[in-house]
């Protein structure tokens, strides 16, 4: 199963930009390579991976210069390389795998969680508690597979060249003893430890803040190193993870995240709050 990586998105945007600059419709451009409008649309929306040879043929028909063609062809080759998450494709739905692929390339991750500790900051035992209390009945083996997947996702944030992670957590999530009190105590210790890393900021929204704009659900915003890669937002629903990339949706999500930062305690005050919660256990 191919994933919608940042490279695939960047290539799709480039294909659409060059086509429009050439003044061609989807139908006309598709005719140039003996394809169909729907197929070309899927290429441009990164819903289907495009071969390097097809990229070369399309951009040549658009009158694109040789240097830009070679860069796009290389991007097509890179986009086809399988990521580590491919081995877990059988576990999760397509939308979740697409999000993991994008997260793996993000240089900035902002995550608000109202009900649980952010996934990238969860301990193994906490993950087990979440998986066992989830909407699906899972065997012990299935739980452990999902635990390993989440731990694999976490490796980037403490490895070489890690992304910036801004984690905002509603205090209600920290009061909920997922997996039991000892598991929760270990989880609070882990949050304090991770908040000491230079690339990680943890903020807590106190219950005293009352109802706020994030109360309805979790929110992710991903940023990428290449300026041509627009930000991506993701929300969790009862139907699963939804990736949002429309400008209007992104503006709304960005404003919500900015609001959450303002109602949350400062990083220093959040550490104090984590310590208080830990000492109360």
N, C-alpha and C positions, 0 to 999 in steps of 0.2 A: 504494500500500500504506500503510495507516494504521499509525502507530507507537504503541506503548504509552508515551506520555509521562507525566511526573509529573502533569500537569494531568488527563489521562485517568484515571489511577489515583485521584487525589484526588476526582474527580467520581464514580467508581464506588463509592468508600468512602462518600461522602455519600448516594448513592442507596440503598445497602444499609442504612445507619444510619437513614435516615428511614423506609424500609419497615418495618424491624424495630420502630421506635418506634411506628409506626401499627398494629402487631400483625398485619401481613399476610404471608402466605406468598408465595413467588414465583409460584405459580399464580394466586392471587387478585389480586395486583397486576398480573400480565400481562393478566388478563381485563379490568381497568379500561381498558386502552388497546388492547384487541383484539389482543394479541400472544401470545407463547408463553413458557412457563417458560424454555426454553433461550435464547431471545433476551434476556430480561431478565437472566438469569444472565451472559450475555456482556457486557451493558452494565455490570453491577456489577463484573465482573472485568477491565474495560477491554480486553476481547478484540475488541470491536466498538465503533466510535464511535457515540454516540447523538446524534440531532439536538436542537437547542435546543427545538424544539416538543414533542418527546417528553419531554424533561426537564420542561418546564412542565406537561405533562399529568399526568405521574407524580406530581410533587411536589404538585400541586393536589389530586390524589386522595388523597394522604397527609395532607392538612390542614396542609401546611407554610406558614409565614407568607410574605407577599409579598417581604420583603427577602431572605430566604434563597432564595426561588425565583429572584429576579433575579440573585443572585450565582451560583447554580448554572447558570442559562441563559448567563451571560457566560462561565463556565468551559467550558461545552460549546462555545461559539463559539471560544474560545481554543484548545481542544484540537483543533479541526478545521483550524487554520492549519498549513500544511505547513512543516516545518523544513528547514534547508539540506541535511540528510542524505537527504532524499527523492530528490534527483537521483542518489544512489548506490544506490538500492534494488535495481537490477538486478544489482549486483555481489555482494551479500551475502545470506545467509539471513535470515529474518524475526527470529530470536532475536538475531542480532548487530545488526540495525538497531534493534530495540527497546532493546537496551543502549545504543547510541549516542545514541538519543533521550533516555534517562534521564540518561546522563552529561552531555549538553548542558545539563541543567537543575539538575544537582547543585551544591551549594555546598561540599561536602566530598567529596574522593575519596581513599580509601586503597587502595593497590595494592601487592601483593606479587608479585614475579616470580622464579621459581627458575631459569629457563633463558635468558631474554632481558632486555634493558633494557626497562622499562615503555614501552608504546606512546606515551604522551604526552610522553616524553622522548627519543624516538629521532630521529636525524638522517635525512635523506632517503636517504643512501647505506646506512645501516644498515637502514632499512626495505626497501630493494631487496634487500639480502642475505637478510633474513628471508623476503621473499616468494618469492625464487628457491629457497630451501631448504625451503619449506613443503610440505604434503602434496599440493598440486595443481600440475600443470604449467601454467604461465601464460606467455602470450605477452608480449613486451616492452610492448605496449600495455596489457595487463591489469595488469602489474606497475606501470606508471606511474599507472594509474587508482587503484590501491590506495595508492600512495605519496601521491598528492594527497589522497585521502580522509583518511589518517592525519594529514597536515599540516594539513588543515582542522580536524580534531578538536583539534589542539594549539593553535589560535589563542586559545582561551578562556583558557588558563592564563597567558598573558603579555599579555592584553588588559585592557580596562577591567572592573572588578569581577570579578576572576578567582576561581575556586574555590580552596579550600585543598587542596593536593595533598601527601599523605604517600606517598612512594615508598620501598618496601623492596625491596632487590635482593640476591639470593644472590650471593656472590662468584664462584661458578661461572659465572654468566651474564657476568660482567665478564672472565673469563679466556678465554671462547670467542670467537675472532676472526671474528665474523660479517662477511662481506664482505671480509675481509683485514685485515692489521695496520694499514694506514694508515686504513682506515675505522674500525677500533676505536679508534685513537688520537684521531681526530676526535670519536668518540662519547664518550670519556672527558672530553675537553675540554668538550664540550657539557653533560655531566652536572654538571661543576664550575661552569660558567656558570649553569645553571638553578638549582642549589642556592643561589645567591646571591640569588635572588628572595625577597621576604618571605613569599610564599604557598606556597613549595615547600620541603619537607624531604626530603632524601635520606639513607637509612640503608642500610648494607651489613651483611649477615650474613656473618661470616667463615667460611671453611671449617673453622676450628678449633672452631666451634660444634657441629660434628658433625650428626647427624641431628636434625631439628626438625620441628615440626608442619606446616610449609609445604612440606616436601620433595615432597609428592605433586602439587602443582600450583599454578597462579596463583590469586589471589584479589583481588576488588574489593569494596569496600564504599562505597556512595554515600549521602550525607546531603543533605537538602533544607532550604530555608529555612522552608517552611511546616511548623509543628509537626504538622499533620494528615497530612503525608506521611511514612510510616514509612521507615526505611532499607531499602536494597536490597543484596543481596549477589549476586555473580556469580562463577562458577568456569568454568574452561576444561577441557573434556574432549575426548577423541578424536572425539566426535560434535559438537563445537562449543561455543558459549557457552551456559551455563545461568544464567538469572536466578532467584534464590531470594528468596521473600518470606514463607515460613512462619515463625512465631515461633521454633520449635525450631531451624530451619536458621540463622536470623539470630543466635541466641544462640551457636551453635557457631562460626559464622564470626567473630563479634565476639571471642570468646575466643581463637581462633586468631590473629587480627590483633594482639590485645594481647600474646600470647605472642611473636610475631615481633618486636614492638617491643622486648621485653625482651632477646631474644637478639642483636639487632642492635647494632652499634656506635653510639655517639652520633652526632649529625649532624657534630660537629667531628671526631671520630675517623674517621668515614666519609669526610670530605673528605681527611683525611690518607691514608687507604687508597687513594682514587681517585688521588691524586697519586703514591703509590708505584707503583701499577699502571701509570700513565702513564709514569713515569720508567724503568720496567723494560722498556719496549717499544723 
